[in-house]
Amino acid sequence: MYCGGFKNNGITSSAINLMKNINKQKYQIIVVEDENLGFDETKNLEKVPDDVIKIQTSESLNLFPEEEEAFFQFHDYPLEHLMKHGPTHFLTPGIKRIYQRELKRLLGDTKVDVALDFDGYFKHWTLLMASSNAPNKIIFQHNEMMQEYSKKLNNAYKHRADLNIVFPLYNYFDRIVSVAKPIEMVNKRDLQHIVYDESKMTYVHNSIDYPYILQSSKLEDEAVIPVDTFNFVTMGRLSPEKNQQMMIAAFQKLQEEFPDTNLFIIGSGELEDTLKTYVTELSLDDKVHFLGQLDNPFATIAACDAFLLSSIHEGQPMVLLECLVLNKPILATDTPGCAGLLKGYGLLARNDVENFVMGMKEIRTGYKPPKAFDYKAYNQEAIRMLEEILEMK
């Protein structure tokens, strides 16, 4: 199993929850991961249960001289390789042999029943899993993948170089698993020209660690949320797809009618300086509070009055599941992933300032979700769905 580098994101949370929830009598998990993890990533890796075998290795490969030209041609010009060989012969025997040799180096003669690329974004690890001789190969899709393909950061495509290789490799997996039914439908539609057999595409819900969420919410709040104001909170990477600038603009409009409100932002990311400058330009420094990464965000979320999510696109947001466990009123943008999860449990708004501020006003004036989220029943079903996929042949 490859988990995505153990960054501070929902994929990491979902992967760790999977490892905690899975039946230890039936499954032995081996996690393979890069050996060069940063401080936060190493801390997250330490959260992996002790019964999981962890192998850390470099992403570099040993190549024979006669393999080098084909290897670098494949990685430098994947679209030309795709045009030459087609989607079902994209993983040529020579490339596959290189990655099988690396798997042999990592695992020896260990019998692997399931090769699971739980991340689905990084070509090195997808190639390892796709090249495995495991009888069941699975890759996850944690978002609307063509949206991720088109995502830019500083005028550069963030994921395109990897996804140019990952997308054709879908055809070498037995199951392509989205994290929610609406996301499966979007990915089926957007990737039908790439995935040769769309019957491989399915979905499995993310599992949750609700005892940990509830216990953590009762601990001391690192941020010390005031009790005499109405406090909104959001959590997520400060990056373009999370769209926090729109949320902040809507919050400024809300101030005109409800000046007794605060906005607390949990997380870090490449847009942190840009967003802080924007807050200063709007004269909101005493109203919008950047909290950075918190060791225990659940105490802070529990201390606030409502949760906001302003994403342009999402998969099945782990943070929304966590807020549902905490019984928080939620306002999120109307993306397929959010809509599929929040139906009956929260508010949705179109992705613009006018509609988002209307939703914030509704929450500020006393909105309560029409029904409670049965997180225990949800989690049982998520684990059942996962184990069904793991045991498919």
Secondary structure, DSSP 8 states (H G I E B T S, - for coil): -B-SS--SSHHHHHHHHHHHHS-TTT---EEEEES---HHHHHHHTTS-TTSEEEEE-S-----HHHHHHHHHHHH-HHHHHHHH-GGG-S-HHHHHHHHHHHHHHHTT---SEEEESS---HHHHHHHHH---SEEEEEE-S-HHHHHT-EETTEESSHHHHHHHHHHGGG-SEEEESSHHHHHHHHHHTTTT-S-GGGEEE------HHHHHHHHTS--SS---SSSEEEEEES--SGGG-HHHHHHHHHHHHHH-TTEEEEEEB--TTHHHHHHHHHHTT-TTTEEEEE--S-HHHHHHHSSEEEE--SS-SS-HHHHHHHHTT--EEEE--HHHHHHHTTTSEEE-SSHHHHHHHHHHHHTT---SS---HHHHHHHHHHHHHHHHT--
